[in-house]
Amino acid sequence: MMESMAENPKIGLGNPPKIPPGFSPPSRPPAQSPRFPLHLDEPDVSPAAKTVCEVLIRASPKDVEAALAATGVAPSPELVQEVLRLSYNYPSSAIKFFRWAGQLAQQSAYSWNLMIDLLGKNELFDQMWNAIRTMRKEKVLSLPTFVSVFGSYCSAGRFKDAMMSFEVMDRYEVEKDVVAVNSLLSAICTEENQTSKAWEFFEKNKEKIPVDGDSFAILLEGWEKEGNVEEAKVTFGEMVKRVGWNPQNVSAYDAFLITLVRGGQSGEAIEFLLEMKKNGCLPGLKFLSNALDSLIKQNDADHAIILWDIVVGSGLVPNLIMYNAIIGLLSENGKIDDSFRLLDAMVFHGAFPNSLTYNLIFSCLIKTKKVREASQIFREMVKNECPPTPSNCAAAISMFFDGYDPETAIDIWNFMVENHIKPMDASANALLIGLCNLDRLTEVRSFADDMLDRRIGIYESTMKILKNGFYQQRGSVREKYDSLLRRWRSS
């Protein structure tokens, strides 16, 4: 099997949860030309590395070694590593450079691993495995080498080769432990819609190598990406069976629960959440944030407040963004009592309400015509320097007139004027219409004159309503409207 492997293999890093120290090759590049970073793209490249990189770019492969020797540069381990990181686009020249440097100084394990990654990323698998055999002879082969191999095979879609690489690790005197398992699982799940292959590998090896919470977190995050609720449930059940309940497995719980919520199974998510809590385990704030996003899209305020109360009541501390998100959802669905409850609780978590918080609640009170409560929250907003939005001001003025509280409506208008809250046109017209409907025509004329002085627009439709109001009166009252009309036309 080993000899046939030498004909196939390839490498890449994946994104494993636990990687031993000593290896951090460049991240996968965007699909563009050049594929990988150059020394021209990176800041703080050393002068020696720039010199060598220019040789690798400009010299033909057969002339590289002579050109390198002519530079007079000494290939220290640090220089070799720096150059290799910037030479992924020129594998043939990089091989020549690595060979030349190896003739002058012993290569470090880190440099070897970079070379393995460079070869694998360029799908030069024969050369990669030749290098791996040399690393074994020089006793610098380690798990990070195979982590790179797994990732490269998976990024090329060669998942069977990645799994075969895992199988031959012990032949290279590298232990097949849980970190190796997790590294391969992660490399597979990094690719789009391949979690089923990772699960296949897991099933094959779960009896041979004891898995841990990270193993299940990787799989559950894969099912989360794919939105596969049923497989997530199977995996979660296997997790509880094999590793039990562990408060440290937060990422696994996060991924599982959010898969349920996004899959429209929030009721089941709550049941599992309660079971977790009973066993001393909880998801983290990442779950709460993602769950809120999904429940807002689903307009599901009922499940949102239940989830919130369980998670926050168990000790997790949400931030202001999360508070505003759920208060917005609750307010939009008319759950004003819950909104007020959370508003009162915010300060205990160090999340002080801001203008958005208050405006979300204020808007709900306006829509539900809660006159007394809206008046109270407006006073609190002013006191806490969290002004209402212009649209809320306009809607509130109309609501307060309809709710027989014209004085608060006038207070809102005066607040807008004093604090220069713009645009003001909608609120101005709402104020004039409200006062006119109450036959407070002297105030209408006074406010209208002030509005025209401030170049605030009075709508034609508003003027028609005012005309009806003024013309129902007699004598001089009608003349006041005619005077206002002339001024309005000339403004």
N, C-alpha and C positions, 0 to 999 in steps of 0.2 A: 504493500500500500504506500509505503514511504516513497518509493521510486516513482510511482505514478503521480504522487503529490507534487513532485518536483517539476512535473510537466504543466501543472495547472495553477498553483496558488497565486494569491494577491492580497493587498493589505489596506488598512485604513483604521482610524481610531474609534469610530462609534462614539458613544458618550456614556461610558460605564460609571456607576455610582461610586465604586471604590477602585482607584487605580494606584498601584504602588508608585512611590516616588521614582523619579529618574527619567521620565519620558513625557514630553509635551510638544509633539509636532504641530505644525500649522493646522488651523482649522480648514475644513473643506472650502475651496474657493467657489465664487459664483461662476455660473456657466457663461463665461465670456473670455475673450482673448486679450491678454494672456490669462491662462487659467489660474495661475498662482501669483502671489505677490513677488515683485521684483525689488532689487535694491533701490531702484528709482522711486518706488512707491513708499518705502518705509523710512521713517525718521530715524535719526541717530545711528546710521550705519557707520561702522568704523572705517577709516581711510583704507586700511589693509583689505577689508572685506569688499569695499567698492572696487579696489584694484583687481582683486581676484574675480569678482563677478563680471567685470568688464571683459576680462580674458575669456571667461566661460561663454559669454554671449557672442563675442566677436570672432574668436579663433575657431577654426574647424576642429572637430574632435581629434584628428590625427596630429594636429599641431598644439594641442592644449598643454601637454606636459612640458614641452620646450618653452612655450610662452609663460607658463607658470614659473618655471625655473628662472627665467629672465627677469622676473619681477623682484627677485631677492627677498620675497616675503617668507617668513618662517611660519609653517602651518601649526600653530599651537592648537590644543583641543578647543579652546574658545573660538578661535578663528574658523576652524573646520565646522563647528556647529553653526556659527553665524552664516557662513557661506552656504551650507546645505539648506538652511531654512529659506534662503532666497534663490535657490537654484532648481526648484521643482519643475520649471518650464524647460529646463535644458538637461534632461536626464543623462544623455550620452556624455556630455561634457562634465556633469557632476560625477559620474563614475570615474572618469579619467582623473578628476581632481582628487577624489577620495583615494584612489590607488596611489597617486603621486604623494599625497600627504602621508599615507600609511608607510611609504618607503622611508620617510624622514623622521617620523615619530609614531609611537604606538597610539592607536585610536581608542578613544574612550567608549564605554558602553553606550553612552548617550548619543555619540556620533554614529555608532553603528545603527542604533535604533532609528535615527533620522534617515540614514541611508536606506534602511528597510522600508520606511514609510514613503520615501521619495520613489523608490522602485515600484512599490505597490500602487501608489496613487497614479503612476503612469502605466500601470498594468504590465510591467515588465516582470512577470512572475517567475520565469526561469532564473533570471538574475537574482531575484529576491531570495529564492530558496537556496541558491548557491551561496549567497551572503549569509543566510541563516546557518548553513552547515559550517561555514567558516567561524561564525560567532560561537557555535558549540565547541569547536576545537579550541578556541581561545578563551573558553569559559566566561563569555560575557553575555550569553543568551539568558533571557529572563521573561517573566510574564508580560512586561510592557511590549516586548517584541511581538508576542502573539496577539496582544490587544490591537496592535496596529494591523496585523494580518487579518484579523476578524473584520475590522472596519473596512479595509480596502476591498475584501471579497464582497462584503454586503453592499457597499456603494456601487459595485459593478454588477449587482444582481446575481452574484454567484454564491448563493447561500449554502449549497451543498459543499462547496469547496471550503467555506468558512467553518462548517461543522466538521469536515474531515481534518482541517487544521487543528481543531480542538482535540480530535481523537488521537493525533500523533504527538501531542505535547510531551507525554511522558517519555517517548522515544528520544526526545531532545533534552531529557532530564529537567523538564519544567513541570511542576505539579499541576494537576487538573483539580483545582480547589474551587470553592464557591465564588471566589473573586473572578476566576477564569470563566466560570459559568455565567456570572452576571455580566461580565464584559461582552461575551458573545450574545447573550440575550439583548443587551442594550444596543449592540451594533445592528442586530436584525431589526429591532423595533424602531430604530432611527429611520429606517426606510419606510416608504409609504405603504400602508396596508399589508404589512408582512408579519403582524403579531401571531397569526396562526402558525407560521413557521417557527417562531420563537417558542410557542406553546408545544409544538411537536418535539423540539429539541429538549425542552424542559421535561416533558413526559418521559422521554427516553432516558434521561439522566437523573431524575429525582431520587431514585432508589440507590444510585451509585454514589452520589455526592450530596451531603446534607445541604439543603438550600436554606436561605434566610429571608428576613423581611424584605431586603432589597430585591431579591429575585422576584417576589410577588409584586413589589412596587413597580418594577420595570414592565412586567406583563400587564398590570392593571392600567398603567399609563398608556401602554400601547392600545388596549381595548378602549380607553377613554378617547384617544385620538380618532379611532375608527368608529366610535359610537356604538360598539357592540355590547349591548346590555346583557344578553344571555350569557355570552362567554365571560363577561366580567363577573357575573354571579357564580359561575362554575369556579373561576379562578379564586374568588374570594372565599368560597367554601373550602377549597383546597388549602388556602392560606391558614384559615382557622384550624383546620385539621393538622397541618404540619408544624406550624410555628406558634399556634395559639394566639392569645390576645397579648399585645405588647404596646404600651403607650408610645414607644419610639417609632412605631410604623406609621407615622402620620401621613407620609406621602402616599402610602398604599390606601389608607382610609380616604384621603382627599380624592384620589383618582376614582376609586370605586363609587363613592357617593355622588360625585359630580356626573359620572356616567349615567347613573340612575336619574338624576334630576334632568339632565339634558335629554334623556330618552323619554321624558314625560312620565316618569315613575316616581314622582316626589313623595307619594304616600309610602311606597316601599323604602325610599331613602330615609324617611323619618323612622320607620320601624327598625331599620338597621342601625340608625344613629342612636336610638334608645338602647339597643342591644350593646352597642359599643360602650355607651356611657355606663351601662350596668357592669361592664367588665373593666371599667377604669380606663377606657381608651376614647380618644376624641380625634376628629379631624382638626386641621389648622385653619388659620384665617384665609389661606388660599382657597380652601373649599367654600368658605362663607362668601368670599368675594365672587368666585365663579358661579356659585349657586344663585346669588342675587342677580347677577347678570342674566342668567337663564330664566329665572322666575319673572324678572321684569319683562323679558321678551314674551314670555307666556302669559303675562298679566295675571299671575297667580299669587295674589296677596295672602290668601289663606295659608298655603303651605309655607310661604316666606316667613310669616310671623312665628309659626310653630318652630321652624328650623332655627330662626334667630333666637327665640327664647331658650331652646335647648342648648345651643352652642354657647351663647353669651352667658346664660345662666350657669354654665359649667365652668366659667372662668376665663374664656377667651375675651380679649379686649379689642373691640372693633374701632376703626378710626373714623374720622369725620366723613370721608368719602362713602364708607359703608353705611353710616347713619343716614346720610342724605339720600343714598340709593333706596334704602328700605322705607324711609319716611315719604319719599316721593311715590313709591309704589302704593303704600298704604293710603296716602292722601288721595291719589288718583282713583282709588277704589272706595273712597268714602269712609275708611276706617280711621276716623278722626280721633277716637279715644286712644287707639293704639299709637297713633302719631304723637299725641300729647304725652303719652306714657314714655315713649322713647326720647322725646324732647327733654323731659325732666331727668331722664337717666343719663343723658350724654355727658354732663359735666363730671359725673362720678368716674367716667372712663377717660377723662382728660380731652374729650372731644367737644369743644365749645361750639355751639350753633353759630352759623354764619348767615349771611343774607339769603343764601340759597335755601338753607333749612327753614327759615321763617317764611320765605315766599312760597315754598311748597305747601306748608300748612295753611298759610293765609289764602292761597288760591283755592284749596279745598273748602275752607270755611265760606268763601265767597260763592262757590258753586252750589254748596248745600244750604246757602242762605242762613248761616248761623250768625245772626246779627250781633248778639251780645259777645260771643266768643271772638268774632272777627274784630270787634272794637277793642277787646282786651289785647289780642295779639298785636294789633297795630300799635297800641301804646307801648307794648313791650319791645317791639321792633325799633321804634323811635328811641326809646330809652337805651337800648343796646347798640345803637348806631348801625342797624341793619335795615336800610331803607327798602320799602316795597318797590317792585319793578314798575315801570310806567304802565304796562298792560294790567298789572294787578291793581294799580291805583285807579285806572279808568273803570275796571269791572267793579271794584269795591265802592266807588262813588255811586254808581248806578244801583248796586245792591243796597247800600245804606239808605238811599232815597226810597227805594221800594219797601225797605224794612222799617220805615218810619224813624230813622235815625239820621236826619239831615245834618245835624251838628257835626257828627263824625265825618260825614262826607265833606263838609266844608273844611274840617281840620286836615283831612288828607290833601285837599287842594292847596291849602295854605302851606302845608309841609312841602309840597312839590315846589311851590314858588320860592319859598325860603331856601330850599336846598338845591334848586336848579336841576330838578329831576326831569329829564327830557327823553323823548318827545312828550309834549304836554297837550297836544290838540285833542286827543280822544277824551282825556280827563276833563278838559275845559268844556267840551260840548256836553259831556255827561252832567257836569255841574249845572250848566245853564238850563238844560232840559229838566233836571230834577227840581231846581228852584222854580221854574216856570209852572211845572205841574202842581206845585204847592201855592201858586199865586203870589210868590214872593218876588214880585216884578221889580220893585225898587232895587233889590239885591241883584237881580238879573242884569239890570242896566249898569249897576256899579261894577260888577265882575266883568261884564262884556266890554265896558270901556277900558278897564285895566288890561284885559286880554288883547284888545286891539293895540293898546299902547306897547305891549310886549311883542307885537307881531305874531301872536298865536292865532292859528287859523280857526275861524268859526264856520262850520259847514253850512251849505245852502239849505240842507234838510233841517238843520237846527233853526235857522232863521224862519223857516215856514212854521215850525212849532211855536217859536216865540211870537210870531205874528198872530197866530190863533189865540195865544194866551193874552197878549196885549189887547187885541181887538174885541175880546169879550168884555173889556172894561169900557168906560166912557171917557170922553173929553181928553184931558191932558195926558192920560195914560197912553192913549193911542199915539199921541204926538211924540211920546218918548220912544216908541218903537220906530216911528217914521224917522226920527232923528238918528236912532241907532242904525237903521237901514242905510241912510245916506252915508254915514261914516263907514259902515261895512263895505259899501260899494266902492268907496274911494280908497280903501286901504289896500 
